[in-house]
Amino acid sequence: MRLMLHGCAYWIWWKLRAACPKRPPWRRAQFDTLRLHLVRLAATIVEKKTRIIVTLPASCPRKGLLLLLFDALAPPKTA
């Protein structure tokens, strides 16, 4: 079970890194660097029936990058 969870976590980090812009510091960043810069921040997360709302703090230094990643990782909208 632990191996499966670690494999899933690695896949999620790989997808996150692949969704990053093609600028040099993000596309080739190590997972620890991504964790320190993107995940370790204070955010409010509210789960609704059809969507998840993430509210970032006003002083978030990487807000633009996070919004870009959220849009890239979101499922495609259906009509």
Secondary structure as UniProt FT lines:
FT   HELIX           2..19
FT   HELIX           24..27
FT   HELIX           31..34
FT   HELIX           35..39
FT   STRAND          44..47
FT   STRAND          52..55
FT   TURN            58..59
FT   TURN            61..62
FT   HELIX           63..73
//
